[in-house]
Amino acid sequence: MSTFVTTLCLILIGIAMIHPVFFMPLGRQIQQGNAQRKLLQSNYFIHIVTGAITVLLYWIYSINYPLQLAGAVYLTVIIVIVLFYWKAELTKWNLFTASIVFGFIIYFRSVNEIVEITPLWPGIFTGLVGSGALSILLILIIEAGSKNVATAESFFIKRLINLLFVLIGIRIAWDVAILFNLSVATEYGETISALRFFWQAASTRLMLLLLSGIFLPAIYLLLLRKKLIIVTAKVRLVLVSLFFISIITAEFLSKYFLLQFGIVL
């Protein structure tokens, strides 16, 4: 697979893996009358589509037969679970727990068998953080674009936004720490910082990563965090959509650096 397709698969399977974590809070909003069922159903659709695209690409590119087979089973499982709960209420213990566990296994194997980094945990960690942020942004986009969502769920939106910025803060701190503290040996035997190494190897991509992954998220974190809660749904839709573009661009670039240089950003 090309770097772009591999990156796309890692991002999509990450979203598919972590998206069901938010289904129970969304289900409670429906039970409390703060939202209509189609909000939850739209997120079910995201869960299926992100998983389906990943599995389809695995089969198209014949990435790894055991992983392809596991992905097909995973996709079958999540489709069955979604159909089961499409109109049914979510209880405290529901089958999406199996979807989350199975999704993590597929994600872990994808990172382990496709990326092949050592140690493995930084790639898993940053993948979970990035996937969590993208999942929350997708939920906020769907919520803001829905005309049938009651404003009474503002507390729920506030909690989502607070969690989003915790994840973004962790992501920024990780990138800064790696760029300035990690030392990289060049082919000439010189040891330089990761920031200088990336500047020499791919300066344009590095600048775009700094902009989309650090500077713009920092502006949102410092200046727009509270405004995202109090603004109207239409304004929030625009702001969150732009934020989503920024974060997914940063995720693509960070995985580019991972696949090309083996350094986890």
C-alpha positions as protocol buffer text, in pm:
chain_id: "A"
residue {
  index: 1
  type: MET
  ca { x: 0 y: 0 z: 0 }
}
residue {
  index: 2
  type: SER
  ca { x: 106 y: 359 z: -56 }
}
residue {
  index: 3
  type: THR
  ca { x: 184 y: 585 z: 236 }
}
residue {
  index: 4
  type: PHE
  ca { x: -144 y: 771 z: 183 }
}
residue {
  index: 5
  type: VAL
  ca { x: -358 y: 454 z: 183 }
}
residue {
  index: 6
  type: THR
  ca { x: -177 y: 313 z: 485 }
}
residue {
  index: 7
  type: THR
  ca { x: -226 y: 639 z: 672 }
}
residue {
  index: 8
  type: LEU
  ca { x: -594 y: 650 z: 577 }
}
residue {
  index: 9
  type: CYS
  ca { x: -643 y: 294 z: 703 }
}
residue {
  index: 10
  type: LEU
  ca { x: -476 y: 368 z: 1037 }
}
residue {
  index: 11
  type: ILE
  ca { x: -688 y: 681 z: 1088 }
}
residue {
  index: 12
  type: LEU
  ca { x: -1017 y: 516 z: 991 }
}
residue {
  index: 13
  type: ILE
  ca { x: -967 y: 198 z: 1193 }
}
residue {
  index: 14
  type: GLY
  ca { x: -875 y: 418 z: 1491 }
}
residue {
  index: 15
  type: ILE
  ca { x: -1203 y: 606 z: 1461 }
}
residue {
  index: 16
  type: ALA
  ca { x: -1399 y: 282 z: 1414 }
}
residue {
  index: 17
  type: MET
  ca { x: -1230 y: 139 z: 1723 }
}
residue {
  index: 18
  type: ILE
  ca { x: -1296 y: 429 z: 1960 }
}
residue {
  index: 19
  type: HIS
  ca { x: -1625 y: 572 z: 1834 }
}
residue {
  index: 20
  type: PRO
  ca { x: -1847 y: 324 z: 2028 }
}
residue {
  index: 21
  type: VAL
  ca { x: -1701 y: 457 z: 2355 }
}
residue {
  index: 22
  type: PHE
  ca { x: -1932 y: 757 z: 2312 }
}
residue {
  index: 23
  type: PHE
  ca { x: -2249 y: 563 z: 2228 }
}
residue {
  index: 24
  type: MET
  ca { x: -2363 y: 519 z: 2589 }
}
residue {
  index: 25
  type: PRO
  ca { x: -2347 y: 895 z: 2671 }
}
residue {
  index: 26
  type: LEU
  ca { x: -2532 y: 963 z: 2346 }
}
residue {
  index: 27
  type: GLY
  ca { x: -2788 y: 699 z: 2438 }
}
residue {
  index: 28
  type: ARG
  ca { x: -2848 y: 866 z: 2774 }
}
residue {
  index: 29
  type: GLN
  ca { x: -2916 y: 1195 z: 2596 }
}
residue {
  index: 30
  type: ILE
  ca { x: -3187 y: 1021 z: 2394 }
}
residue {
  index: 31
  type: GLN
  ca { x: -3338 y: 858 z: 2703 }
}
residue {
  index: 32
  type: GLN
  ca { x: -3347 y: 1198 z: 2876 }
}
residue {
  index: 33
  type: GLY
  ca { x: -3522 y: 1357 z: 2579 }
}
residue {
  index: 34
  type: ASN
  ca { x: -3229 y: 1584 z: 2493 }
}
residue {
  index: 35
  type: ALA
  ca { x: -3171 y: 1437 z: 2148 }
}
residue {
  index: 36
  type: GLN
  ca { x: -3345 y: 1228 z: 1887 }
}
residue {
  index: 37
  type: ARG
  ca { x: -3242 y: 878 z: 1792 }
}
residue {
  index: 38
  type: LYS
  ca { x: -3110 y: 980 z: 1453 }
}
residue {
  index: 39
  type: LEU
  ca { x: -2815 y: 1149 z: 1629 }
}
residue {
  index: 40
  type: LEU
  ca { x: -2709 y: 810 z: 1764 }
}
residue {
  index: 41
  type: GLN
  ca { x: -2791 y: 635 z: 1437 }
}
residue {
  index: 42
  type: SER
  ca { x: -2571 y: 882 z: 1245 }
}
residue {
  index: 43
  type: ASN
  ca { x: -2281 y: 788 z: 1472 }
}
residue {
  index: 44
  type: TYR
  ca { x: -2358 y: 419 z: 1424 }
}
residue {
  index: 45
  type: PHE
  ca { x: -2320 y: 489 z: 1052 }
}
residue {
  index: 46
  type: ILE
  ca { x: -1977 y: 651 z: 1111 }
}
residue {
  index: 47
  type: HIS
  ca { x: -1874 y: 341 z: 1308 }
}
residue {
  index: 48
  type: ILE
  ca { x: -1967 y: 108 z: 1022 }
}
residue {
  index: 49
  type: VAL
  ca { x: -1834 y: 321 z: 737 }
}
residue {
  index: 50
  type: THR
  ca { x: -1490 y: 382 z: 889 }
}
residue {
  index: 51
  type: GLY
  ca { x: -1452 y: 12 z: 965 }
}
residue {
  index: 52
  type: ALA
  ca { x: -1584 y: -92 z: 624 }
}
residue {
  index: 53
  type: ILE
  ca { x: -1351 y: 135 z: 426 }
}
residue {
  index: 54
  type: THR
  ca { x: -1051 y: 7 z: 620 }
}
residue {
  index: 55
  type: VAL
  ca { x: -1140 y: -359 z: 572 }
}
residue {
  index: 56
  type: LEU
  ca { x: -1214 y: -300 z: 203 }
}
residue {
  index: 57
  type: LEU
  ca { x: -874 y: -138 z: 150 }
}
residue {
  index: 58
  type: TYR
  ca { x: -705 y: -426 z: 333 }
}
residue {
  index: 59
  type: TRP
  ca { x: -864 y: -670 z: 87 }
}
residue {
  index: 60
  type: ILE
  ca { x: -804 y: -455 z: -222 }
}
residue {
  index: 61
  type: TYR
  ca { x: -433 y: -427 z: -143 }
}
residue {
  index: 62
  type: SER
  ca { x: -404 y: -782 z: 0 }
}
residue {
  index: 63
  type: ILE
  ca { x: -226 y: -637 z: 299 }
}
residue {
  index: 64
  type: ASN
  ca { x: -207 y: -949 z: 514 }
}
residue {
  index: 65
  type: TYR
  ca { x: -444 y: -1243 z: 489 }
}
residue {
  index: 66
  type: PRO
  ca { x: -487 y: -1308 z: 866 }
}
residue {
  index: 67
  type: LEU
  ca { x: -547 y: -934 z: 919 }
}
residue {
  index: 68
  type: GLN
  ca { x: -785 y: -923 z: 622 }
}
residue {
  index: 69
  type: LEU
  ca { x: -982 y: -1215 z: 764 }
}
residue {
  index: 70
  type: ALA
  ca { x: -989 y: -1065 z: 1114 }
}
residue {
  index: 71
  type: GLY
  ca { x: -1105 y: -735 z: 964 }
}
residue {
  index: 72
  type: ALA
  ca { x: -1389 y: -906 z: 776 }
}
residue {
  index: 73
  type: VAL
  ca { x: -1505 y: -1076 z: 1096 }
}
residue {
  index: 74
  type: TYR
  ca { x: -1481 y: -744 z: 1281 }
}
residue {
  index: 75
  type: LEU
  ca { x: -1690 y: -569 z: 1017 }
}
residue {
  index: 76
  type: THR
  ca { x: -1954 y: -844 z: 1031 }
}
residue {
  index: 77
  type: VAL
  ca { x: -1967 y: -814 z: 1409 }
}
residue {
  index: 78
  type: ILE
  ca { x: -2014 y: -437 z: 1416 }
}
residue {
  index: 79
  type: ILE
  ca { x: -2283 y: -448 z: 1145 }
}
residue {
  index: 80
  type: VAL
  ca { x: -2478 y: -710 z: 1343 }
}
residue {
  index: 81
  type: ILE
  ca { x: -2443 y: -510 z: 1666 }
}
residue {
  index: 82
  type: VAL
  ca { x: -2551 y: -185 z: 1500 }
}
residue {
  index: 83
  type: LEU
  ca { x: -2855 y: -351 z: 1344 }
}
residue {
  index: 84
  type: PHE
  ca { x: -2944 y: -498 z: 1683 }
}
residue {
  index: 85
  type: TYR
  ca { x: -2933 y: -159 z: 1856 }
}
residue {
  index: 86
  type: TRP
  ca { x: -3056 y: 55 z: 1563 }
}
residue {
  index: 87
  type: LYS
  ca { x: -3393 y: 112 z: 1733 }
}
residue {
  index: 88
  type: ALA
  ca { x: -3329 y: -45 z: 2072 }
}
residue {
  index: 89
  type: GLU
  ca { x: -3212 y: 139 z: 2383 }
}
residue {
  index: 90
  type: LEU
  ca { x: -2856 y: 91 z: 2500 }
}
residue {
  index: 91
  type: THR
  ca { x: -2827 y: -67 z: 2843 }
}
residue {
  index: 92
  type: LYS
  ca { x: -2534 y: -19 z: 3080 }
}
residue {
  index: 93
  type: TRP
  ca { x: -2380 y: -345 z: 2957 }
}
residue {
  index: 94
  type: ASN
  ca { x: -2417 y: -372 z: 2581 }
}
residue {
  index: 95
  type: LEU
  ca { x: -2257 y: -550 z: 2288 }
}
residue {
  index: 96
  type: PHE
  ca { x: -2061 y: -244 z: 2177 }
}
residue {
  index: 97
  type: THR
  ca { x: -1810 y: -342 z: 2446 }
}
residue {
  index: 98
  type: ALA
  ca { x: -1718 y: -635 z: 2222 }
}
residue {
  index: 99
  type: SER
  ca { x: -1692 y: -397 z: 1927 }
}
residue {
  index: 100
  type: ILE
  ca { x: -1447 y: -177 z: 2119 }
}
residue {
  index: 101
  type: VAL
  ca { x: -1231 y: -473 z: 2229 }
}
residue {
  index: 102
  type: PHE
  ca { x: -1233 y: -632 z: 1883 }
}
residue {
  index: 103
  type: GLY
  ca { x: -1160 y: -294 z: 1724 }
}
residue {
  index: 104
  type: PHE
  ca { x: -859 y: -244 z: 1950 }
}
residue {
  index: 105
  type: ILE
  ca { x: -725 y: -584 z: 1852 }
}
residue {
  index: 106
  type: ILE
  ca { x: -754 y: -495 z: 1482 }
}
residue {
  index: 107
  type: TYR
  ca { x: -594 y: -155 z: 1544 }
}
residue {
  index: 108
  type: PHE
  ca { x: -310 y: -310 z: 1746 }
}
residue {
  index: 109
  type: ARG
  ca { x: -241 y: -566 z: 1476 }
}
residue {
  index: 110
  type: SER
  ca { x: -253 y: -299 z: 1207 }
}
residue {
  index: 111
  type: VAL
  ca { x: 11 y: -90 z: 1381 }
}
residue {
  index: 112
  type: ASN
  ca { x: 219 y: -394 z: 1467 }
}
residue {
  index: 113
  type: GLU
  ca { x: 211 y: -562 z: 1126 }
}
residue {
  index: 114
  type: ILE
  ca { x: 196 y: -264 z: 890 }
}
residue {
  index: 115
  type: VAL
  ca { x: 404 y: 2 z: 1065 }
}
residue {
  index: 116
  type: GLU
  ca { x: 644 y: -235 z: 1244 }
}
residue {
  index: 117
  type: ILE
  ca { x: 786 y: 12 z: 1497 }
}
residue {
  index: 118
  type: THR
  ca { x: 980 y: -69 z: 1812 }
}
residue {
  index: 119
  type: PRO
  ca { x: 870 y: -2 z: 2080 }
}
residue {
  index: 120
  type: LEU
  ca { x: 507 y: -32 z: 1980 }
}
residue {
  index: 121
  type: TRP
  ca { x: 338 y: 162 z: 2262 }
}
residue {
  index: 122
  type: PRO
  ca { x: 408 y: 519 z: 2135 }
}
residue {
  index: 123
  type: GLY
  ca { x: 226 y: 444 z: 1811 }
}
residue {
  index: 124
  type: ILE
  ca { x: -67 y: 289 z: 1998 }
}
residue {
  index: 125
  type: PHE
  ca { x: -79 y: 577 z: 2247 }
}
residue {
  index: 126
  type: THR
  ca { x: -75 y: 859 z: 1993 }
}
residue {
  index: 127
  type: GLY
  ca { x: -319 y: 667 z: 1776 }
}
residue {
  index: 128
  type: LEU
  ca { x: -568 y: 638 z: 2062 }
}
residue {
  index: 129
  type: VAL
  ca { x: -537 y: 1008 z: 2147 }
}
residue {
  index: 130
  type: GLY
  ca { x: -573 y: 1120 z: 1785 }
}
residue {
  index: 131
  type: SER
  ca { x: -864 y: 882 z: 1718 }
}
residue {
  index: 132
  type: GLY
  ca { x: -1041 y: 1003 z: 2031 }
}
residue {
  index: 133
  type: ALA
  ca { x: -1011 y: 1366 z: 1921 }
}
residue {
  index: 134
  type: LEU
  ca { x: -1136 y: 1290 z: 1569 }
}
residue {
  index: 135
  type: SER
  ca { x: -1429 y: 1086 z: 1703 }
}
residue {
  index: 136
  type: ILE
  ca { x: -1539 y: 1370 z: 1932 }
}
residue {
  index: 137
  type: LEU
  ca { x: -1511 y: 1619 z: 1648 }
}
residue {
  index: 138
  type: LEU
  ca { x: -1728 y: 1398 z: 1426 }
}
residue {
  index: 139
  type: ILE
  ca { x: -1990 y: 1375 z: 1701 }
}
residue {
  index: 140
  type: LEU
  ca { x: -1987 y: 1753 z: 1743 }
}
residue {
  index: 141
  type: ILE
  ca { x: -2021 y: 1804 z: 1367 }
}
residue {
  index: 142
  type: ILE
  ca { x: -2319 y: 1568 z: 1350 }
}
residue {
  index: 143
  type: GLU
  ca { x: -2476 y: 1729 z: 1657 }
}
residue {
  index: 144
  type: ALA
  ca { x: -2432 y: 2084 z: 1529 }
}
residue {
  index: 145
  type: GLY
  ca { x: -2565 y: 1993 z: 1187 }
}
residue {
  index: 146
  type: SER
  ca { x: -2876 y: 1822 z: 1325 }
}
residue {
  index: 147
  type: LYS
  ca { x: -3190 y: 2036 z: 1337 }
}
residue {
  index: 148
  type: ASN
  ca { x: -3363 y: 1801 z: 1577 }
}
residue {
  index: 149
  type: VAL
  ca { x: -3117 y: 1818 z: 1867 }
}
residue {
  index: 150
  type: ALA
  ca { x: -3247 y: 2003 z: 2172 }
}
residue {
  index: 151
  type: THR
  ca { x: -3039 y: 2278 z: 2328 }
}
residue {
  index: 152
  type: ALA
  ca { x: -3089 y: 2109 z: 2665 }
}
residue {
  index: 153
  type: GLU
  ca { x: -2789 y: 1888 z: 2592 }
}
residue {
  index: 154
  type: SER
  ca { x: -2543 y: 2177 z: 2633 }
}
residue {
  index: 155
  type: PHE
  ca { x: -2393 y: 2009 z: 2942 }
}
residue {
  index: 156
  type: PHE
  ca { x: -2319 y: 1702 z: 2733 }
}
residue {
  index: 157
  type: ILE
  ca { x: -2160 y: 1918 z: 2463 }
}
residue {
  index: 158
  type: LYS
  ca { x: -1953 y: 2095 z: 2728 }
}
residue {
  index: 159
  type: ARG
  ca { x: -1819 y: 1763 z: 2857 }
}
residue {
  index: 160
  type: LEU
  ca { x: -1732 y: 1650 z: 2505 }
}
residue {
  index: 161
  type: ILE
  ca { x: -1550 y: 1974 z: 2430 }
}
residue {
  index: 162
  type: ASN
  ca { x: -1357 y: 1958 z: 2757 }
}
residue {
  index: 163
  type: LEU
  ca { x: -1249 y: 1601 z: 2682 }
}
residue {
  index: 164
  type: LEU
  ca { x: -1156 y: 1704 z: 2329 }
}
residue {
  index: 165
  type: PHE
  ca { x: -920 y: 1972 z: 2453 }
}
residue {
  index: 166
  type: VAL
  ca { x: -763 y: 1739 z: 2708 }
}
residue {
  index: 167
  type: LEU
  ca { x: -678 y: 1504 z: 2421 }
}
residue {
  index: 168
  type: ILE
  ca { x: -556 y: 1792 z: 2203 }
}
residue {
  index: 169
  type: GLY
  ca { x: -339 y: 1919 z: 2489 }
}
residue {
  index: 170
  type: ILE
  ca { x: -182 y: 1575 z: 2529 }
}
residue {
  index: 171
  type: ARG
  ca { x: -121 y: 1558 z: 2154 }
}
residue {
  index: 172
  type: ILE
  ca { x: 47 y: 1901 z: 2145 }
}
residue {
  index: 173
  type: ALA
  ca { x: 264 y: 1819 z: 2447 }
}
residue {
  index: 174
  type: TRP
  ca { x: 375 y: 1491 z: 2285 }
}
residue {
  index: 175
  type: ASP
  ca { x: 467 y: 1657 z: 1956 }
}
residue {
  index: 176
  type: VAL
  ca { x: 663 y: 1935 z: 2127 }
}
residue {
  index: 177
  type: ALA
  ca { x: 847 y: 1686 z: 2347 }
}
residue {
  index: 178
  type: ILE
  ca { x: 945 y: 1465 z: 2051 }
}
residue {
  index: 179
  type: LEU
  ca { x: 1045 y: 1750 z: 1820 }
}
residue {
  index: 180
  type: PHE
  ca { x: 1268 y: 1923 z: 2072 }
}
residue {
  index: 181
  type: ASN
  ca { x: 1393 y: 1638 z: 2292 }
}
residue {
  index: 182
  type: LEU
  ca { x: 1438 y: 1341 z: 2061 }
}
residue {
  index: 183
  type: SER
  ca { x: 1783 y: 1308 z: 1908 }
}
residue {
  index: 184
  type: VAL
  ca { x: 1824 y: 1159 z: 1561 }
}
residue {
  index: 185
  type: ALA
  ca { x: 2145 y: 1026 z: 1408 }
}
residue {
  index: 186
  type: THR
  ca { x: 2199 y: 1137 z: 1049 }
}
residue {
  index: 187
  type: GLU
  ca { x: 2369 y: 933 z: 776 }
}
residue {
  index: 188
  type: TYR
  ca { x: 2682 y: 1140 z: 836 }
}
residue {
  index: 189
  type: GLY
  ca { x: 2705 y: 1034 z: 1200 }
}
residue {
  index: 190
  type: GLU
  ca { x: 2582 y: 1367 z: 1333 }
}
residue {
  index: 191
  type: THR
  ca { x: 2325 y: 1373 z: 1614 }
}
residue {
  index: 192
  type: ILE
  ca { x: 2058 y: 1641 z: 1577 }
}
residue {
  index: 193
  type: SER
  ca { x: 1712 y: 1715 z: 1717 }
}
residue {
  index: 194
  type: ALA
  ca { x: 1407 y: 1564 z: 1551 }
}
residue {
  index: 195
  type: LEU
  ca { x: 1291 y: 1916 z: 1463 }
}
residue {
  index: 196
  type: ARG
  ca { x: 1611 y: 1990 z: 1271 }
}
residue {
  index: 197
  type: PHE
  ca { x: 1610 y: 1645 z: 1112 }
}
residue {
  index: 198
  type: PHE
  ca { x: 1253 y: 1685 z: 981 }
}
residue {
  index: 199
  type: TRP
  ca { x: 1333 y: 2039 z: 865 }
}
residue {
  index: 200
  type: GLN
  ca { x: 1614 y: 1903 z: 653 }
}
residue {
  index: 201
  type: ALA
  ca { x: 1418 y: 1602 z: 526 }
}
residue {
  index: 202
  type: ALA
  ca { x: 1069 y: 1748 z: 468 }
}
residue {
  index: 203
  type: SER
  ca { x: 1048 y: 2115 z: 562 }
}
residue {
  index: 204
  type: THR
  ca { x: 714 y: 2185 z: 390 }
}
residue {
  index: 205
  type: ARG
  ca { x: 539 y: 1894 z: 557 }
}
residue {
  index: 206
  type: LEU
  ca { x: 694 y: 1990 z: 890 }
}
residue {
  index: 207
  type: MET
  ca { x: 565 y: 2348 z: 866 }
}
residue {
  index: 208
  type: LEU
  ca { x: 218 y: 2220 z: 778 }
}
residue {
  index: 209
  type: LEU
  ca { x: 232 y: 1979 z: 1072 }
}
residue {
  index: 210
  type: LEU
  ca { x: 332 y: 2258 z: 1310 }
}
residue {
  index: 211
  type: LEU
  ca { x: 49 y: 2474 z: 1180 }
}
residue {
  index: 212
  type: SER
  ca { x: -228 y: 2212 z: 1179 }
}
residue {
  index: 213
  type: GLY
  ca { x: -114 y: 2005 z: 1476 }
}
residue {
  index: 214
  type: ILE
  ca { x: 21 y: 2264 z: 1720 }
}
residue {
  index: 215
  type: PHE
  ca { x: -46 y: 2631 z: 1637 }
}
residue {
  index: 216
  type: LEU
  ca { x: -409 y: 2613 z: 1522 }
}
residue {
  index: 217
  type: PRO
  ca { x: -515 y: 2366 z: 1797 }
}
residue {
  index: 218
  type: ALA
  ca { x: -339 y: 2589 z: 2052 }
}
residue {
  index: 219
  type: ILE
  ca { x: -546 y: 2886 z: 1929 }
}
residue {
  index: 220
  type: TYR
  ca { x: -864 y: 2683 z: 1969 }
}
residue {
  index: 221
  type: LEU
  ca { x: -752 y: 2565 z: 2311 }
}
residue {
  index: 222
  type: LEU
  ca { x: -665 y: 2912 z: 2442 }
}
residue {
  index: 223
  type: LEU
  ca { x: -916 y: 3136 z: 2266 }
}
residue {
  index: 224
  type: LEU
  ca { x: -1214 y: 2936 z: 2142 }
}
residue {
  index: 225
  type: ARG
  ca { x: -1268 y: 2667 z: 2403 }
}
residue {
  index: 226
  type: LYS
  ca { x: -1549 y: 2845 z: 2588 }
}
residue {
  index: 227
  type: LYS
  ca { x: -1696 y: 2997 z: 2272 }
}
residue {
  index: 228
  type: LEU
  ca { x: -1753 y: 2653 z: 2125 }
}
residue {
  index: 229
  type: ILE
  ca { x: -1993 y: 2589 z: 2412 }
}
residue {
  index: 230
  type: ILE
  ca { x: -2194 y: 2912 z: 2402 }
}
residue {
  index: 231
  type: VAL
  ca { x: -2219 y: 2982 z: 2029 }
}
residue {
  index: 232
  type: THR
  ca { x: -2515 y: 2880 z: 1813 }
}
residue {
  index: 233
  type: ALA
  ca { x: -2522 y: 2541 z: 1642 }
}
residue {
  index: 234
  type: LYS
  ca { x: -2445 y: 2691 z: 1301 }
}
residue {
  index: 235
  type: VAL
  ca { x: -2138 y: 2877 z: 1425 }
}
residue {
  index: 236
  type: ARG
  ca { x: -2022 y: 2569 z: 1617 }
}
residue {
  index: 237
  type: LEU
  ca { x: -2062 y: 2360 z: 1301 }
}
residue {
  index: 238
  type: VAL
  ca { x: -1827 y: 2592 z: 1110 }
}
residue {
  index: 239
  type: LEU
  ca { x: -1571 y: 2614 z: 1391 }
}
residue {
  index: 240
  type: VAL
  ca { x: -1571 y: 2240 z: 1462 }
}
residue {
  index: 241
  type: SER
  ca { x: -1551 y: 2153 z: 1091 }
}
residue {
  index: 242
  type: LEU
  ca { x: -1244 y: 2373 z: 1050 }
}
residue {
  index: 243
  type: PHE
  ca { x: -1096 y: 2218 z: 1363 }
}
residue {
  index: 244
  type: PHE
  ca { x: -1161 y: 1871 z: 1223 }
}
residue {
  index: 245
  type: ILE
  ca { x: -977 y: 1960 z: 901 }
}
residue {
  index: 246
  type: SER
  ca { x: -683 y: 2086 z: 1106 }
}
residue {
  index: 247
  type: ILE
  ca { x: -662 y: 1777 z: 1326 }
}
residue {
  index: 248
  type: ILE
  ca { x: -705 y: 1519 z: 1049 }
}
residue {
  index: 249
  type: THR
  ca { x: -439 y: 1700 z: 845 }
}
residue {
  index: 250
  type: ALA
  ca { x: -205 y: 1678 z: 1143 }
}
residue {
  index: 251
  type: GLU
  ca { x: -285 y: 1308 z: 1182 }
}
residue {
  index: 252
  type: PHE
  ca { x: -204 y: 1241 z: 817 }
}
residue {
  index: 253
  type: LEU
  ca { x: 126 y: 1427 z: 846 }
}
residue {
  index: 254
  type: SER
  ca { x: 228 y: 1267 z: 1174 }
}
residue {
  index: 255
  type: LYS
  ca { x: 167 y: 922 z: 1027 }
}
residue {
  index: 256
  type: TYR
  ca { x: 363 y: 1021 z: 718 }
}
residue {
  index: 257
  type: PHE
  ca { x: 664 y: 1094 z: 939 }
}
residue {
  index: 258
  type: LEU
  ca { x: 602 y: 767 z: 1124 }
}
residue {
  index: 259
  type: LEU
  ca { x: 593 y: 559 z: 807 }
}
residue {
  index: 260
  type: GLN
  ca { x: 883 y: 736 z: 641 }
}
residue {
  index: 261
  type: PHE
  ca { x: 1121 y: 781 z: 936 }
}
residue {
  index: 262
  type: GLY
  ca { x: 988 y: 554 z: 1213 }
}
residue {
  index: 263
  type: ILE
  ca { x: 940 y: 845 z: 1455 }
}
residue {
  index: 264
  type: VAL
  ca { x: 608 y: 873 z: 1636 }
}
residue {
  index: 265
  type: LEU
  ca { x: 461 y: 1225 z: 1631 }
}
